[in-house]
Amino acid sequence: MPTPPQGTPDRGLKPFILAIHREALVTAAAKGLTGTLAQVAALQDTASLASARAGRPVTEEEVMRLLLRERRARGILEAAETVPAAPVRKPSAAPSRFRLGRWRTVALGMARVSSARVAGKARL
């Protein structure tokens, strides 16, 4: 929204625009409008009613900028309030050929040792 010469933005206009826009969306839905058509109708109604309140022409672009800024701020606040998820862990690397070979050697060695033990006990 353009800033008046005093340097302060229109006081009280932002909450008014947000409230009027919510009501305009409900009104558009009650008229049977849906999707983009409902949003455009609500935007036009909001700009018209905000112009009367502000005492100056308020364009649809100004209303849209205000709505987008508010959505962005709300999204940032909601993201800040949520509990952070567990950190994403990098999947462990696949075992190298050396490790696979070592595991196989150990496993086969254990199998040979255990079979020798069983055979040795049978001999005694």
N, C-alpha and C positions, 0 to 999 in steps of 0.2 A: 504494500500500500504506500502511496506517496506520503512523504512526511510534510506536515504543515510547516510554515516558515518559523514557528517557534522552536522546532527541532524535536518535538515530542510526537510520537505517533498518536493516532486517534484513540483516546482512552475509552475503554469499554466497548469498543467496536469488535474486537476479536472474539470475546465470549458470545457476543450477540450474533455474529456471523456464524459461529460454530453451532449455536443452538438453532438458529433459523434454518441452517442447512439440514440439520437432522430432521426438523419438522417438514422441510420441503421434500426430503426423500420419502418420508411417510406419506405425504400428500400425493406425490407422484405414483407411489405404489397403490394408493387407494383409487387413483384414476385409472389403474390398469396398465400403467407404463412400466416397462422392465428394462434392465440392462442399461446400455449407453443412452438410450432415449430418456430414461428416468433420471439419469445423472445430469444430462444437459438441461432438462426442464428444472430440476432442483437448483442447478447452478444459476440459471436465469432468474428464477424466483428469488434466490438469495441475494443476488446482485441488486435486483430491483428494491427489495425491502431494506437492504443495507444502505442504499443511496438515500432513501427517505430519512433514515436514522442519522446518517453522517452529515446530511445537509450539503452533500456534494455528490457528483456522479461516482459510483463505485463500479468498476468494470468487472466483467466475469473473470478476466485474467487475474485481477487482484484477489478475488475470492478463491480462485483455484490455487494461487500461490500460497495463500494463507492455509487452505485445507491441506495441501501437500506438505507444507512446513510443519503443521500440527501432526500429521500422520507420521512423518519422519521422526519428530521429537518423541512421539508416543512409542514408536518402535524401538528407539534407542533406550528409552527408560525401561520398557519391558524386557529388553535384552540384558540390561544391567541388573535387573532384579532377579532374573532366573539364575538358578544354581548352575555353575559351569559343569559341563559333562566331563566324564573321565577323559584324560588326555588320550589322544589317538596314538596308539603304540605302533611302531613300525613292525611289520611281521618279521619274525626271526628268519635269518637266511637259511637256505637249504644246506644240509651238511655237505661238506666238501668230499671229494672222492677219497681223500686221505682218511677222513674220519669214517666214512662208510667202510673202507677197506679195513681199518683198524677195528671197527666194531665186529665185522665179519670174522676177522682173525681171532679176536677175543672170544666171540661166541663159539666158533669151531674148536678153539683150544679148550674151552670149558666143556664142550660136548665130549671131546676126546679124553679129557681128564676124568670126567664123571663116568664115562664108559670104562675107563681103565680101572677106576676105583671099584666099580661094581664087579668087573671081571676079576680084579685082584682079591676081593673079598670072597668071591665064589671059589677061588683056588685054595684059599686057606681053609 
